[in-house]
Every structure is written in structure tokens, then in C-alpha cells.
Amino acid sequence: MRRYSEAVRADVRRRMSPPQRQNVARISEELGIHVATLYK
């Protein structure tokens, strides 16, 4: 299983939270991380 750095995790949390709240599918595509992984 691939592990992501704390910087990547913080970026994803920031992008998924208000006020930005970006589309999860778009974040997944841009970062190359599966959608299910982002929801975990």
C-alpha cells in the first residue's frame, strides 16, 4: 500500500474542505490517487 506524505494529506484535506470544497473526482485525477483512498 502506498503511503502519502503529511504535506499531500494536508493539501487534500484543504481542497476537500470549505470554502474550497473541490470535486473529489477532480482531485483524484489531478493527484493520481484513487477516489476511495481520498474518502478514507
N, CA, C and O atoms as a GROMACS GRO file, in nm:
protein
  160
    1MET      N    1   0.084  -0.118   0.000
    1MET     CA    2   0.000   0.000   0.000
    1MET      C    3   0.089   0.124   0.000
    1MET      O    4   0.187   0.132   0.073
    2ARG      N    5   0.052   0.220  -0.083
    2ARG     CA    6   0.130   0.343  -0.095
    2ARG      C    7   0.099   0.436   0.022
    2ARG      O    8  -0.016   0.449   0.064
    3ARG      N    9   0.202   0.499   0.074
    3ARG     CA   10   0.184   0.596   0.183
    3ARG      C   11   0.211   0.736   0.128
    3ARG      O   12   0.301   0.757   0.047
    4TYR      N   13   0.132   0.829   0.175
    4TYR     CA   14   0.143   0.968   0.129
    4TYR      C   15   0.198   1.055   0.241
    4TYR      O   16   0.169   1.033   0.359
    5SER      N   17   0.277   1.153   0.201
    5SER     CA   18   0.340   1.241   0.300
    5SER      C   19   0.233   1.327   0.368
    5SER      O   20   0.121   1.342   0.318
    6GLU      N   21   0.269   1.380   0.481
    6GLU     CA   22   0.177   1.467   0.555
    6GLU      C   23   0.143   1.590   0.473
    6GLU      O   24   0.032   1.643   0.484
    7ALA      N   25   0.235   1.637   0.390
    7ALA     CA   26   0.208   1.753   0.305
    7ALA      C   27   0.098   1.723   0.203
    7ALA      O   28   0.010   1.806   0.179
    8VAL      N   29   0.102   1.605   0.144
    8VAL     CA   30  -0.001   1.565   0.048
    8VAL      C   31  -0.134   1.551   0.119
    8VAL      O   32  -0.237   1.596   0.069
    9ARG      N   33  -0.134   1.488   0.235
    9ARG     CA   34  -0.257   1.470   0.313
    9ARG      C   35  -0.318   1.605   0.349
    9ARG      O   36  -0.440   1.622   0.339
   10ALA      N   37  -0.235   1.699   0.392
   10ALA     CA   38  -0.285   1.832   0.429
   10ALA      C   39  -0.344   1.904   0.308
   10ALA      O   40  -0.446   1.970   0.319
   11ASP      N   41  -0.279   1.889   0.193
   11ASP     CA   42  -0.329   1.952   0.070
   11ASP      C   43  -0.466   1.895   0.033
   11ASP      O   44  -0.556   1.970  -0.002
   12VAL      N   45  -0.480   1.764   0.041
   12VAL     CA   46  -0.608   1.700   0.008
   12VAL      C   47  -0.717   1.745   0.104
   12VAL      O   48  -0.828   1.778   0.062
   13ARG      N   49  -0.687   1.746   0.235
   13ARG     CA   50  -0.786   1.792   0.333
   13ARG      C   51  -0.829   1.936   0.306
   13ARG      O   52  -0.947   1.969   0.314
   14ARG      N   53  -0.732   2.021   0.274
   14ARG     CA   54  -0.761   2.162   0.245
   14ARG      C   55  -0.852   2.174   0.122
   14ARG      O   56  -0.946   2.253   0.122
   15ARG      N   57  -0.824   2.095   0.019
   15ARG     CA   58  -0.901   2.103  -0.104
   15ARG      C   59  -1.042   2.044  -0.090
   15ARG      O   60  -1.133   2.083  -0.163
   16MET      N   61  -1.059   1.950   0.004
   16MET     CA   62  -1.190   1.886   0.022
   16MET      C   63  -1.278   1.961   0.122
   16MET      O   64  -1.397   1.933   0.132
   17SER      N   65  -1.221   2.056   0.194
   17SER     CA   66  -1.294   2.128   0.299
   17SER      C   67  -1.341   2.264   0.250
   17SER      O   68  -1.283   2.321   0.157
   18PRO      N   69  -1.446   2.316   0.313
   18PRO     CA   70  -1.490   2.452   0.279
   18PRO      C   71  -1.380   2.552   0.311
   18PRO      O   72  -1.304   2.525   0.404
   19PRO      N   73  -1.367   2.661   0.247
   19PRO     CA   74  -1.453   2.713   0.141
   19PRO      C   75  -1.420   2.660   0.002
   19PRO      O   76  -1.498   2.683  -0.091
   20GLN      N   77  -1.307   2.591  -0.015
   20GLN     CA   78  -1.270   2.543  -0.149
   20GLN      C   79  -1.361   2.431  -0.198
   20GLN      O   80  -1.415   2.438  -0.308
   21ARG      N   81  -1.378   2.329  -0.117
   21ARG     CA   82  -1.459   2.211  -0.146
   21ARG      C   83  -1.460   2.173  -0.293
   21ARG      O   84  -1.562   2.185  -0.361
   22GLN      N   85  -1.346   2.126  -0.341
   22GLN     CA   86  -1.333   2.083  -0.480
   22GLN      C   87  -1.393   1.944  -0.500
   22GLN      O   88  -1.409   1.868  -0.405
   23ASN      N   89  -1.424   1.914  -0.623
   23ASN     CA   90  -1.479   1.785  -0.661
   23ASN      C   91  -1.377   1.676  -0.634
   23ASN      O   92  -1.263   1.686  -0.678
   24VAL      N   93  -1.416   1.571  -0.561
   24VAL     CA   94  -1.324   1.463  -0.522
   24VAL      C   95  -1.271   1.391  -0.646
   24VAL      O   96  -1.154   1.354  -0.650
   25ALA      N   97  -1.355   1.371  -0.746
   25ALA     CA   98  -1.310   1.305  -0.868
   25ALA      C   99  -1.200   1.386  -0.937
   25ALA      O  100  -1.106   1.330  -0.993
   26ARG      N  101  -1.213   1.516  -0.932
   26ARG     CA  102  -1.113   1.602  -0.994
   26ARG      C  103  -0.980   1.597  -0.919
   26ARG      O  104  -0.873   1.588  -0.979
   27ILE      N  105  -0.988   1.601  -0.785
   27ILE     CA  106  -0.867   1.591  -0.702
   27ILE      C  107  -0.798   1.457  -0.731
   27ILE      O  108  -0.676   1.451  -0.746
   28SER      N  109  -0.877   1.351  -0.737
   28SER     CA  110  -0.825   1.218  -0.764
   28SER      C  111  -0.750   1.214  -0.896
   28SER      O  112  -0.640   1.160  -0.904
   29GLU      N  113  -0.810   1.271  -0.998
   29GLU     CA  114  -0.748   1.273  -1.130
   29GLU      C  115  -0.619   1.353  -1.130
   29GLU      O  116  -0.519   1.310  -1.188
   30GLU      N  117  -0.621   1.469  -1.067
   30GLU     CA  118  -0.503   1.556  -1.066
   30GLU      C  119  -0.386   1.495  -0.990
   30GLU      O  120  -0.271   1.508  -1.032
   31LEU      N  121  -0.415   1.428  -0.878
   31LEU     CA  122  -0.308   1.375  -0.793
   31LEU      C  123  -0.275   1.228  -0.821
   31LEU      O  124  -0.173   1.177  -0.775
   32GLY      N  125  -0.362   1.161  -0.897
   32GLY     CA  126  -0.338   1.020  -0.926
   32GLY      C  127  -0.364   0.931  -0.806
   32GLY      O  128  -0.301   0.826  -0.791
   33ILE      N  129  -0.456   0.972  -0.721
   33ILE     CA  130  -0.493   0.894  -0.601
   33ILE      C  131  -0.637   0.847  -0.620
   33ILE      O  132  -0.724   0.927  -0.654
   34HIS      N  133  -0.662   0.718  -0.598
   34HIS     CA  134  -0.796   0.663  -0.617
   34HIS      C  135  -0.896   0.734  -0.529
   34HIS      O  136  -0.865   0.775  -0.417
   35VAL      N  137  -1.018   0.750  -0.580
   35VAL     CA  138  -1.125   0.821  -0.510
   35VAL      C  139  -1.152   0.758  -0.372
   35VAL      O  140  -1.168   0.829  -0.273
   36ALA      N  141  -1.156   0.626  -0.365
   36ALA     CA  142  -1.182   0.558  -0.237
   36ALA      C  143  -1.075   0.590  -0.135
   36ALA      O  144  -1.104   0.602  -0.016
   37THR      N  145  -0.951   0.604  -0.179
   37THR     CA  146  -0.841   0.640  -0.089
   37THR      C  147  -0.862   0.780  -0.034
   37THR      O  148  -0.836   0.805   0.084
   38LEU      N  149  -0.909   0.871  -0.116
   38LEU     CA  150  -0.932   1.008  -0.071
   38LEU      C  151  -1.041   1.014   0.035
   38LEU      O  152  -1.033   1.095   0.128
   39TYR      N  153  -1.143   0.932   0.022
   39TYR     CA  154  -1.251   0.932   0.120
   39TYR      C  155  -1.208   0.873   0.253
   39TYR      O  156  -1.263   0.908   0.357
   40LYS      N  157  -1.108   0.784   0.251
   40LYS     CA  158  -1.058   0.726   0.377
   40LYS      C  159  -0.983   0.831   0.452
   40LYS      O  160  -0.933   0.804   0.562
   0.00000   0.00000   0.00000
